[in-house]
């Protein structure tokens, strides 16, 4: 039996990333340029893996709120 590797679902382009995370294009461009969200620049386009992006925003370890 052949083991199957999950193919990551990629989000191509800053506008598509913005729609995915519910932010404006301008906000996402700023975050991408700062390296604040998990994405890579390939040529002149940004690409992010959907699962990594969702994990980044839902993982408590990335919570930026100060501890009480």
C-alpha positions in Angstrom: 0.0 0.0 0.0 1.4 3.4 -1.0 1.5 6.1 1.7 0.0 9.4 0.5 1.4 12.7 1.5 -1.1 15.5 2.0 -0.7 18.2 -0.5 -0.7 21.6 1.1 -3.4 24.0 0.1 -1.6 27.1 -1.0 -3.0 30.7 -1.0 -1.5 32.7 -3.8 -1.3 36.5 -3.6 -1.6 39.0 -0.9 -5.2 39.8 -1.8 -6.2 36.2 -1.4 -4.4 36.0 1.9 -6.2 39.1 3.0 -9.6 37.6 2.2 -8.7 34.4 4.0 -7.8 36.1 7.3 -10.4 38.9 7.0 -8.1 41.9 6.7 -7.6 44.5 4.1 -5.0 44.2 1.3 -3.0 47.1 2.8 -2.9 45.5 6.3 -1.7 42.2 4.8 0.9 43.8 2.7 2.3 45.5 5.8 2.3 42.2 7.8 3.9 40.3 4.9 6.7 42.9 4.5 7.4 42.8 8.2 7.5 39.0 8.2 4.7 39.0 10.8 2.7 36.2 9.2 3.8 32.8 7.8 4.2 33.4 4.1 7.0 33.4 1.5 7.6 35.6 -1.5 8.0 33.7 -4.7 9.1 36.0 -7.5 6.8 39.0 -7.1 3.9 37.1 -5.4 3.2 36.0 -1.9 2.2 32.5 -1.0 1.0 31.0 2.2 -0.1 27.5 3.2 -3.7 27.7 4.5 -3.1 25.3 7.4 -0.1 27.2 8.7 -1.9 30.5 8.3 -4.9 29.3 10.3 -2.7 27.6 12.9 -0.8 30.9 13.3 -3.9 32.8 14.1 -5.6 30.2 16.3 -2.6 28.8 18.2 -2.5 30.2 21.8 1.3 30.3 21.6 1.1 33.2 19.1 -1.3 35.2 21.3 0.2 38.6 21.7 -1.9 39.7 24.7 0.1 40.1 27.9 -0.4 37.4 30.6 -2.8 38.4 33.4 
